Amino acid sequence: MTKTFALVLFSFATLLPVANSAAAADRVQAGEWETKTTIAGKPVVSKYCITAADARLMNGDEATLRRYVEQSTAEKTKGRCAVKSVVVTGNRTVVTIACGKTQVVGTTTYHGDHYESTSSNGVTLVGKRVGACP
């Protein structure tokens, strides 16, 4: 598996369910997010926007979140990857995604307006909400 593909695979497992500062039950607040991804010791910083509609889906129950992650993963990987499991426990989500024989488990823990994620393939992410979407 290439480093780029590993980053893409792990990103789907972790970037979808990010953090919040809106309410204790919510995992995601709509807005612009900045994420620092470290793969093979090299950091990459990216920004992305989460819409209010996407935030509602991500903050849903476990079944709603799973449907959202499945749809997003299928779209972003053009059907090459599949979600094997989504587990939500308190302020933590664990998402398992498989692309062929390669399987990655991403664990994300939330802390209000930021989060940390680790994966079974050694990729880490640290994200924070930086404001409203442009």
Buried (B, 14 or more C-beta within 10 A) or exposed (E): EEEEBBBBBBBBBBBBBBBBBBEEEBBBBBBBBBBEBBBEEEEEEEEEEBEEEBBBBBBBEEEBBBBBBBEBBBEBBEEBBBBEEBBBEEBBBBBBBBBEEEBBBBBBBBEBBBBBBBBEBEBBBBBBBEEEBE
